[in-house]
């Protein structure tokens, strides 16, 4: 009888509605002029599947560990030039070890050691300064200057 009551209690607990939430993610890095800012976009997510497979393979080879704050296991370093062109400088592990230069990862868009983000046509949001709003989910945060 006690087992049945415990089992029933456990089932009832799992059937109760609950709100799922995700973890706030580490931002990519964006260099604009002399400033390094947080980039709240993932331009690599829209890259060709072969590029993404090459990145995943290298991360596995390096045994790159992710965390709840960086599910993608890597952080891109990007540059926005004076003409408004977005460049991938490199991709690093969460610990800062280089995984690929931009040119190595996306050779079809290479110029020197970096790669022009020619596959990406979305909007980017970036900023710097103190945190003024934070929600524990993805890039749901605002900085003083965006």
N, C-alpha and C positions, 0 to 999 in steps of 0.2 A: 504494500500500500504506500509506503514512504517513497519507494522507487518510482512508482507511478506518479505521485504528486510532484517529485523532483523533475521527472521527465516532462510532465505537463507544464510546469513552471518554466523550464528551459525553452520549450516550444513557444509558449506565449511571449517570452522575452524576444525571441527572434522574429516573431510576427508583428511586433510593435513597429509602427512607422518611425523612421529615424532619418536625420539629415546627413547625407554623406558630404564630406568636404575633402578638398585636396590640399596639397602642401604648396606654399609659395615657392616659386622656382627661381634659381639663380639667373640673373640677367646675363645676356651676352655683353660684350664690351664694344664700344663704338668710339673711335678716335675722330674728333672733328677739330681741325686746326691743331692746337696744342693741348686740347682738353680730351680726357678720356671719360666717357660717360657710360651709363647703363643703358643698354638697348633692350627694350621690351618687345621684341619680335624675334621670330626664328626663321630667317631667310633660308637657311639650309633645309628646312622642313619641306620646301617646295622644289628642291633640286631633283634632278633625274634619279630614278631608282638605282641606277648603276653607281652613282656617286654615293648615295646613302648606304648601299651594300658595301662599298669599299671602306667607308668610314666605320661601319659596324664591325667589319672584319678586323680592321686595325685596332679598334678599341678592345675587341676580344683578345687579339694577340698581345696587347699591352696589359691585359687583365685589368683594364680601367674599371674601377668601381664607381658606381653611381651612388647617389644618396637620395633621400626623400626631397632634398632641395635641388637636385639636378638629375632628374630621371634620364635625361639624354646622355649622361656620362661625359659630356664634353661642353666646352664653352668656346664659341666663335669669337674671334677678334676681327672687327670690321673697321673700315675707314670710309668716311664720307668726304669726298674731295670738293674743291671749290666749284666744280661744275655740277655738283649734285649726284655724282656717280658713286654707287656703293661698291666697295671692294672687300673681298675676303682676304685678310692678311694671313691668318693661320687659325687652326683649331687646336685647342689645348685640352688636356684632361682637367678635371676639377682642381687637381693639385698644381697645375701650371706647366706640366710637361707637354712639349709639342707633339701633337699627333700627326698633323700634316701642315705644310704650308698651303696657302690658297692655290698656288699653281700645281702642287702635287695632287691635291684633292680634285680640282676641277681644271684639268689641263686645257680643255677646249676654250676656256675663257681666260687663260693665263696671259699675264703681262709682267715679266720679271718674276718675282717670287710670289706675287699675289694673283688673285683672280677677280675679274669683273663679275659682279653678281647679275649677269645678263639673264638668268632664269627667273629672277625675282621681280615682280611688278606690284607688290603690295605696299601698304603704308607701313612706316616704321614710327615707333614712339620711343623717344629717348630723353634722358634727363640727368640732372646732377643736383646735389644739395641734400639737405636733410629730408628724411621721410616725413610726409605730412598726412598720408593715409596708407593703411595697409589692411588688406584682407587676405587671409591665409588660403590663397587659391591662385595658382598660376602667376601671372604678372599683374594681379589686381593690387596696384599700389600707385601712389603719386609721390613725386619728389618736388622740392621747392621750385626748381626750374625745369620745365619740359618744353 
